[in-house]
Amino acid sequence: MIKVNVSELGRILGDMYNKAPHGDQVAKIHLFGVKYADVILRNNLSVKDIVARSGINPSYATEVSKGIKLSVYVVPKE
């Protein structure tokens, strides 16, 4: 698997948030946490740093963390 860095994950998160339909932004943040939980955890990356690089509100780090926790229980649809 390709190692993804904090900057790239921040860009992806920002894109997911900004391209989400109105009202679905938080769900997209959770989805990001689900999709990238393995990479974030395996590489011991900082969720706060990823969110900071994304350009979204820093308080959304909590929502990314929720998605990471959900990743144990859900599989994203493609």
C-alpha positions as CSV (number, residue, x, y, z in Angstrom):
1,M,0.0,0.0,0.0
2,I,1.2,3.5,-0.8
3,K,2.1,5.5,2.3
4,V,-0.1,8.6,2.5
5,N,1.2,11.7,4.4
6,V,-0.7,14.2,6.5
7,S,-0.8,16.8,3.7
8,E,-2.3,14.4,1.2
9,L,-4.9,13.2,3.7
10,G,-5.7,16.8,4.6
11,R,-6.3,17.5,0.9
12,I,-8.5,14.5,0.5
13,L,-10.5,15.5,3.6
14,G,-10.9,19.0,2.4
15,D,-12.1,17.8,-0.9
16,M,-14.6,15.4,0.6
17,Y,-16.0,18.1,2.9
18,N,-16.2,20.9,0.2
19,K,-17.7,18.6,-2.4
20,A,-20.4,17.2,-0.1
21,P,-24.0,18.2,-0.7
22,H,-25.3,20.8,1.7
23,G,-26.2,19.1,4.9
24,D,-23.9,16.0,4.3
25,Q,-20.6,17.6,5.3
26,V,-20.3,16.0,8.7
27,A,-21.3,12.6,7.2
28,K,-18.5,13.0,4.7
29,I,-16.1,13.7,7.6
30,H,-17.2,10.5,9.3
31,L,-16.8,8.6,6.0
32,F,-13.2,10.0,5.7
33,G,-12.4,8.6,9.1
34,V,-13.9,5.2,8.2
35,K,-12.1,5.0,4.8
36,Y,-8.6,6.2,6.1
37,A,-8.7,4.8,9.6
38,D,-6.2,2.0,8.8
39,V,-3.7,4.4,7.2
40,I,-4.0,7.0,10.0
41,L,-3.7,4.4,12.8
42,R,-0.9,2.3,11.1
43,N,1.2,5.3,10.5
44,N,0.4,7.0,13.9
45,L,-0.7,10.2,12.1
46,S,-2.3,13.1,14.0
47,V,-6.0,13.6,13.3
48,K,-5.6,17.3,14.4
49,D,-2.7,17.8,11.9
50,I,-4.8,16.2,9.1
51,V,-7.8,18.5,9.9
52,A,-5.5,21.5,10.1
53,R,-4.1,20.7,6.6
54,S,-7.7,20.3,5.2
55,G,-8.7,23.9,5.8
56,I,-11.9,22.9,7.6
57,N,-12.8,23.9,11.2
58,P,-10.3,22.4,13.7
59,S,-13.3,21.2,15.8
60,Y,-14.0,18.6,13.1
61,A,-11.1,16.5,14.4
62,T,-13.6,15.0,16.8
63,E,-15.8,14.0,13.9
64,V,-12.8,12.3,12.1
65,S,-12.0,10.4,15.3
66,K,-15.7,9.2,15.4
67,G,-15.3,7.9,11.9
68,I,-12.1,6.1,12.8
69,K,-13.9,4.4,15.7
70,L,-16.8,3.5,13.4
71,S,-14.4,1.8,11.0
72,V,-14.4,-1.3,13.1
73,Y,-18.1,-1.7,12.5
74,V,-18.9,-0.4,9.0
75,V,-17.7,-0.8,5.4
76,P,-18.1,2.2,3.0
77,K,-20.2,1.7,-0.1
78,E,-18.4,2.7,-3.3
